[in-house]
């Protein structure tokens, strides 16, 4: 390329606002966020009996009035019937 052509290309680049930046002069990218540690293993293994727990619930009034607060314990079902415990995160919650 002749010096005259190089001059015109340089002038044109300045008029168009084109700039040449060295790739090594760019700002470094932020390091990746550390990954959280894995969750702890479950305390209850398959085949082990479940520990006893208490859960609150509301019992409907027979006349359609206000429900009454009750509690249910896992031990109250022992020897009477099978119990399946299932967890659904965020089930029946808004959002």
ZAMARGU-4260 file (C-alpha; in steps of 0.2 Angstrom, whole numbers, plus 5000, padded with zeros to 4 digits):
<rodrens>
0) 5000/5000/5000 | 5007/5017/4995 | 5010/5030/5008 | 4996/5041/5000 | 4984/5027/5001
5) 4988/5024/5019 | 4986/5042/5023 | 4968/5042/5015 | 4963/5026/5025 | 4969/5034/5041
10) 4960/5050/5038 | 4944/5040/5033 | 4946/5030/5049 | 4947/5045/5060 | 4932/5053/5051
15) 4921/5037/5054 | 4927/5036/5072 | 4935/5019/5070 | 4948/5015/5082 | 4960/5001/5083
20) 4962/4994/5100 | 4975/4981/5105 | 4966/4965/5112 | 4978/4963/5126 | 4974/4981/5132
25) 4956/4977/5135 | 4949/4975/5153 | 4950/4958/5160 | 4934/4949/5163 | 4927/4946/5180
30) 4931/4929/5187 | 4917/4916/5188 | 4907/4915/5204 | 4912/4901/5215 | 4900/4886/5215
35) 4891/4883/5231 | 4895/4867/5241 | 4884/4852/5238 | 4870/4849/5250 | 4873/4837/5265
40) 4868/4819/5263 | 4850/4815/5270 | 4850/4810/5288 | 4837/4796/5284 | 4842/4782/5273
45) 4831/4770/5263 | 4824/4757/5274 | 4827/4766/5290 | 4811/4771/5301 | 4807/4790/5299
50) 4809/4801/5315 | 4794/4807/5323 | 4787/4824/5319 | 4772/4835/5322 | 4763/4845/5309
55) 4749/4857/5311 | 4733/4857/5301 | 4715/4864/5301 | 4700/4853/5304 | 4684/4859/5296
60) 4669/4863/5307 | 4654/4851/5304 | 4642/4866/5303 | 4653/4876/5291 | 4660/4888/5304
65) 4678/4892/5309 | 4690/4877/5307 | 4699/4872/5322 | 4718/4870/5324 | 4724/4852/5326
70) 4741/4843/5326 | 4746/4827/5318 | 4761/4816/5323 | 4769/4802/5313 | 4769/4791/5328
75) 4750/4792/5329 | 4749/4782/5313 | 4762/4768/5318 | 4754/4751/5316 | 4738/4758/5309
80) 4741/4762/5291 | 4755/4766/5279 | 4761/4784/5278 | 4769/4792/5262 | 4779/4808/5265
85) 4781/4819/5250 | 4789/4836/5249 | 4785/4849/5235 | 4795/4864/5236 | 4785/4880/5233
90) 4769/4870/5230 | 4753/4880/5233 | 4763/4896/5235 | 4761/4912/5225 | 4775/4916/5213
</rodrens>
